[in-house]
Amino acid sequence: MSSTLDPQLRRAIVDRVRYYRDIGIYDLYRKPVPTVQQTAQNEQTVTFTSHETAADTRQLIEDYSSMPKSKTSTSDPASALRLIREDIGDCTRCRLHKQGRKQIVFGVGNPRAELMFIGEAPGADEDEKGEPFVGRAGQLLTNMIKAMGLSREDVYIANIIKCRPPGNRTPERDECETCSPFLFRQIEVVKPKVIVALGAVAAKTLLAVNASMGELRGRWYDFRNTKLAVTYHPAFLLRDPRQKKETWKDLQMVMKELGLAVPKPVPE
């Protein structure tokens, strides 16, 4: 058998190692790999890797593991964010690239922001423009930010996943797990003082918990040494405006943490 690693297998290994690196796993361990064997009747070939191919695989892993651990180590956060965007490329890591998405919706705002908002996923307007929170829910989020005495240019806005799910459905767990490492790298670069998770999907994904919004709201969480608060997604507030007052309470909590003056009027 040839000692050259199958190109398709090589790509799969590269993608897997890159994924591990994205989520902060750099040390890889391997088990002994058996040789290819055939039955006496030649009815079936056991599809294990040969020793030669295993050696090629080990070398490939060693090559990638010895690379610099982060391409985002530049001191300029704007440049670091651009590098993350380049790493994503025209992403085909999950099924969403085959389900009608037009483009990657990366993130927008101040690369040195003290406050970061994280939503669920892009919608149709976001998919069209390539920017998070630009539709009706985005307009409401902009008003919420203004009510805090800030502008969109002062904060950073992103989503758990960067492609629009078909029909704006809720992202699947594996889609969140595939895409969230890039979000974690964005958070690492921006280094916000406070993160606001908008809605249940964002909160549950970031905190790895399964709880209701009533249980999640009104308290601080530690997320990677950053304070995180949970509030309702603007799209939910459009459906149930009665919850705007509760959302304003959550934002006031955030404002106090950031040392911002808290105005009395409730934002509409």
LOZAGU-78613 format. One record per residue (C-alpha): residue in one letter; x, z, y; residue number from 1. Coordinates in nm, 2 decimals. Layout:
BEGIN
A, X, Z, Y, NUM;
...
This chain:
BEGIN
M, 0.00, 0.00, 0.00, 1;
S, 0.12, -0.08, 0.35, 2;
S, 0.26, 0.21, 0.56, 3;
T, 0.09, 0.07, 0.87, 4;
L, -0.21, 0.28, 0.98, 5;
D, -0.54, 0.09, 0.99, 6;
P, -0.61, -0.01, 1.35, 7;
Q, -0.97, 0.13, 1.33, 8;
L, -0.85, 0.46, 1.19, 9;
R, -0.57, 0.47, 1.45, 10;
R, -0.82, 0.44, 1.73, 11;
A, -1.04, 0.71, 1.57, 12;
I, -0.75, 0.95, 1.55, 13;
V, -0.64, 0.87, 1.91, 14;
D, -1.00, 0.93, 2.03, 15;
R, -1.02, 1.26, 1.84, 16;
V, -0.68, 1.39, 1.96, 17;
R, -0.77, 1.29, 2.32, 18;
Y, -1.10, 1.47, 2.29, 19;
Y, -0.93, 1.79, 2.17, 20;
R, -0.69, 1.76, 2.46, 21;
D, -0.97, 1.73, 2.70, 22;
I, -1.12, 2.06, 2.59, 23;
G, -0.79, 2.24, 2.59, 24;
I, -0.68, 2.22, 2.23, 25;
Y, -0.32, 2.10, 2.21, 26;
D, -0.19, 2.25, 1.88, 27;
L, -0.30, 2.06, 1.57, 28;
Y, -0.25, 2.16, 1.21, 29;
R, -0.28, 1.94, 0.90, 30;
K, -0.35, 1.99, 0.53, 31;
P, -0.17, 1.81, 0.25, 32;
V, -0.30, 1.46, 0.21, 33;
P, -0.35, 1.33, -0.15, 34;
T, -0.25, 0.97, -0.25, 35;
V, -0.49, 0.69, -0.33, 36;
Q, -0.61, 0.70, -0.69, 37;
Q, -0.82, 0.47, -0.90, 38;
T, -1.03, 0.55, -1.21, 39;
A, -0.91, 0.41, -1.54, 40;
Q, -1.20, 0.17, -1.54, 41;
N, -1.12, 0.06, -1.19, 42;
E, -1.48, 0.13, -1.09, 43;
Q, -1.40, 0.32, -0.78, 44;
T, -1.12, 0.38, -0.54, 45;
V, -1.09, 0.72, -0.38, 46;
T, -1.05, 0.66, -0.01, 47;
F, -0.78, 0.91, 0.07, 48;
T, -0.48, 0.83, 0.28, 49;
S, -0.14, 0.75, 0.12, 50;
H, 0.17, 0.95, 0.19, 51;
E, 0.31, 0.67, 0.40, 52;
T, -0.01, 0.64, 0.60, 53;
A, -0.03, 1.02, 0.63, 54;
A, 0.33, 1.01, 0.78, 55;
D, 0.22, 0.75, 1.03, 56;
T, -0.08, 0.97, 1.12, 57;
R, 0.14, 1.27, 1.16, 58;
Q, 0.37, 1.08, 1.39, 59;
L, 0.07, 0.96, 1.60, 60;
I, -0.06, 1.31, 1.64, 61;
E, 0.29, 1.44, 1.73, 62;
D, 0.33, 1.16, 1.99, 63;
Y, 0.00, 1.25, 2.16, 64;
S, 0.05, 1.63, 2.13, 65;
S, 0.39, 1.60, 2.30, 66;
M, 0.24, 1.43, 2.60, 67;
P, 0.19, 1.63, 2.92, 68;
K, -0.10, 1.86, 2.87, 69;
S, -0.30, 1.75, 3.17, 70;
K, -0.31, 1.44, 3.39, 71;
T, -0.49, 1.65, 3.65, 72;
S, -0.19, 1.87, 3.73, 73;
T, -0.13, 1.70, 4.07, 74;
S, -0.16, 1.94, 4.36, 75;
D, -0.40, 1.71, 4.54, 76;
P, -0.76, 1.77, 4.40, 77;
A, -0.89, 1.43, 4.53, 78;
S, -0.61, 1.25, 4.34, 79;
A, -0.67, 1.47, 4.03, 80;
L, -1.04, 1.38, 4.04, 81;
R, -0.96, 1.01, 4.05, 82;
L, -0.74, 1.06, 3.75, 83;
I, -1.03, 1.22, 3.56, 84;
R, -1.25, 0.93, 3.65, 85;
E, -0.99, 0.68, 3.53, 86;
D, -0.97, 0.87, 3.20, 87;
I, -1.34, 0.84, 3.15, 88;
G, -1.32, 0.46, 3.21, 89;
D, -1.63, 0.26, 3.11, 90;
C, -1.71, 0.53, 2.86, 91;
T, -1.83, 0.45, 2.51, 92;
R, -1.78, 0.80, 2.36, 93;
C, -2.15, 0.86, 2.28, 94;
R, -2.46, 0.66, 2.22, 95;
L, -2.57, 0.65, 2.58, 96;
H, -2.35, 0.35, 2.67, 97;
K, -2.58, 0.15, 2.43, 98;
Q, -2.91, 0.28, 2.57, 99;
G, -2.94, 0.12, 2.90, 100;
R, -2.71, 0.31, 3.14, 101;
K, -2.58, 0.09, 3.42, 102;
Q, -2.28, 0.29, 3.52, 103;
I, -2.10, 0.63, 3.51, 104;
V, -2.22, 0.89, 3.76, 105;
F, -1.91, 1.09, 3.81, 106;
G, -1.95, 1.34, 4.09, 107;
V, -1.94, 1.36, 4.47, 108;
G, -1.85, 1.59, 4.75, 109;
N, -1.56, 1.81, 4.88, 110;
P, -1.28, 1.82, 4.62, 111;
R, -1.19, 2.17, 4.76, 112;
A, -1.55, 2.29, 4.78, 113;
E, -1.62, 2.67, 4.74, 114;
L, -1.97, 2.58, 4.61, 115;
M, -2.04, 2.35, 4.32, 116;
F, -2.39, 2.24, 4.20, 117;
I, -2.42, 2.12, 3.84, 118;
G, -2.73, 1.95, 3.72, 119;
E, -2.85, 1.80, 3.39, 120;
A, -2.80, 1.42, 3.39, 121;
P, -2.84, 1.12, 3.62, 122;
G, -3.18, 0.97, 3.67, 123;
A, -3.28, 0.61, 3.76, 124;
D, -3.18, 0.63, 4.12, 125;
E, -2.85, 0.79, 4.04, 126;
D, -2.78, 0.53, 3.77, 127;
E, -2.84, 0.26, 4.02, 128;
K, -2.62, 0.40, 4.30, 129;
G, -2.36, 0.58, 4.09, 130;
E, -2.39, 0.91, 4.27, 131;
P, -2.56, 1.23, 4.15, 132;
F, -2.88, 1.36, 4.31, 133;
V, -2.98, 1.07, 4.54, 134;
G, -3.35, 1.04, 4.44, 135;
R, -3.64, 1.26, 4.54, 136;
A, -3.48, 1.56, 4.36, 137;
G, -3.16, 1.48, 4.54, 138;
Q, -3.33, 1.48, 4.87, 139;
L, -3.47, 1.82, 4.80, 140;
L, -3.12, 1.95, 4.69, 141;
T, -2.98, 1.82, 5.02, 142;
N, -3.25, 2.02, 5.20, 143;
M, -3.16, 2.33, 5.00, 144;
I, -2.80, 2.29, 5.09, 145;
K, -2.88, 2.24, 5.46, 146;
A, -3.10, 2.56, 5.45, 147;
M, -2.78, 2.74, 5.33, 148;
G, -2.61, 2.63, 5.65, 149;
L, -2.40, 2.37, 5.46, 150;
S, -2.40, 1.99, 5.41, 151;
R, -2.35, 1.77, 5.10, 152;
E, -2.00, 1.70, 5.23, 153;
D, -1.92, 2.07, 5.21, 154;
V, -2.01, 2.11, 4.84, 155;
Y, -1.93, 1.93, 4.51, 156;
I, -2.22, 1.80, 4.30, 157;
A, -2.20, 1.68, 3.94, 158;
N, -2.40, 1.68, 3.61, 159;
I, -2.34, 1.80, 3.26, 160;
I, -2.34, 1.44, 3.14, 161;
K, -2.25, 1.13, 3.34, 162;
C, -2.48, 0.86, 3.19, 163;
R, -2.86, 0.84, 3.23, 164;
P, -3.04, 0.91, 2.91, 165;
P, -3.31, 0.65, 2.84, 166;
G, -3.64, 0.74, 3.00, 167;
N, -3.47, 1.04, 3.17, 168;
R, -3.51, 1.23, 2.84, 169;
T, -3.33, 1.56, 2.79, 170;
P, -2.96, 1.51, 2.69, 171;
E, -2.89, 1.57, 2.32, 172;
R, -2.65, 1.85, 2.22, 173;
D, -2.38, 1.61, 2.10, 174;
E, -2.40, 1.41, 2.42, 175;
C, -2.34, 1.73, 2.62, 176;
E, -2.06, 1.83, 2.39, 177;
T, -1.89, 1.49, 2.43, 178;
C, -1.92, 1.46, 2.80, 179;
S, -1.88, 1.82, 2.92, 180;
P, -1.50, 1.84, 2.88, 181;
F, -1.47, 1.60, 3.17, 182;
L, -1.70, 1.83, 3.38, 183;
F, -1.48, 2.12, 3.28, 184;
R, -1.18, 1.93, 3.41, 185;
Q, -1.36, 1.86, 3.74, 186;
I, -1.43, 2.23, 3.77, 187;
E, -1.07, 2.31, 3.70, 188;
V, -0.96, 2.08, 3.98, 189;
V, -1.22, 2.18, 4.25, 190;
K, -1.18, 2.55, 4.17, 191;
P, -1.51, 2.65, 4.34, 192;
K, -1.58, 3.02, 4.42, 193;
V, -1.94, 2.98, 4.30, 194;
I, -2.11, 2.74, 4.06, 195;
V, -2.49, 2.70, 4.07, 196;
A, -2.64, 2.57, 3.74, 197;
L, -2.95, 2.37, 3.82, 198;
G, -3.21, 2.40, 3.54, 199;
A, -3.22, 2.52, 3.18, 200;
V, -3.01, 2.24, 3.03, 201;
A, -2.71, 2.29, 3.27, 202;
A, -2.74, 2.67, 3.23, 203;
K, -2.76, 2.67, 2.85, 204;
T, -2.48, 2.42, 2.81, 205;
L, -2.24, 2.60, 3.05, 206;
L, -2.32, 2.95, 2.92, 207;
A, -2.37, 2.86, 2.55, 208;
V, -2.69, 3.07, 2.54, 209;
N, -3.05, 3.00, 2.45, 210;
A, -3.27, 3.18, 2.70, 211;
S, -3.56, 3.12, 2.93, 212;
M, -3.50, 3.05, 3.30, 213;
G, -3.67, 3.39, 3.37, 214;
E, -3.40, 3.56, 3.17, 215;
L, -3.11, 3.35, 3.31, 216;
R, -3.19, 3.38, 3.68, 217;
G, -3.11, 3.66, 3.92, 218;
R, -2.77, 3.76, 3.80, 219;
W, -2.41, 3.66, 3.80, 220;
Y, -2.22, 3.51, 3.50, 221;
D, -1.85, 3.47, 3.45, 222;
F, -1.77, 3.11, 3.37, 223;
R, -1.40, 3.04, 3.33, 224;
N, -1.32, 3.30, 3.59, 225;
T, -1.57, 3.15, 3.83, 226;
K, -1.90, 3.32, 3.93, 227;
L, -2.20, 3.12, 3.81, 228;
A, -2.56, 3.16, 3.91, 229;
V, -2.87, 2.99, 3.77, 230;
T, -3.17, 2.85, 3.95, 231;
Y, -3.44, 2.59, 3.90, 232;
H, -3.36, 2.22, 3.90, 233;
P, -3.49, 2.04, 4.21, 234;
A, -3.69, 1.80, 3.99, 235;
F, -3.88, 2.10, 3.85, 236;
L, -3.95, 2.22, 4.21, 237;
L, -4.11, 1.89, 4.29, 238;
R, -4.35, 1.95, 4.00, 239;
D, -4.41, 2.32, 4.08, 240;
P, -4.34, 2.39, 4.45, 241;
R, -4.45, 2.75, 4.40, 242;
Q, -4.10, 2.82, 4.25, 243;
K, -3.93, 2.73, 4.58, 244;
K, -3.94, 3.09, 4.70, 245;
E, -3.78, 3.21, 4.38, 246;
T, -3.51, 2.94, 4.42, 247;
W, -3.45, 3.05, 4.77, 248;
K, -3.39, 3.40, 4.64, 249;
D, -3.12, 3.26, 4.41, 250;
L, -2.96, 3.07, 4.69, 251;
Q, -2.96, 3.37, 4.91, 252;
M, -2.77, 3.56, 4.64, 253;
V, -2.51, 3.27, 4.64, 254;
M, -2.49, 3.28, 5.02, 255;
K, -2.41, 3.65, 5.03, 256;
E, -2.14, 3.59, 4.77, 257;
L, -1.99, 3.32, 4.99, 258;
G, -2.02, 3.52, 5.31, 259;
L, -2.27, 3.28, 5.46, 260;
A, -2.54, 3.40, 5.71, 261;
V, -2.88, 3.42, 5.54, 262;
P, -3.16, 3.27, 5.75, 263;
K, -3.52, 3.39, 5.71, 264;
P, -3.72, 3.07, 5.68, 265;
V, -3.79, 2.95, 5.33, 266;
P, -3.67, 2.58, 5.29, 267;
E, -3.94, 2.32, 5.22, 268;
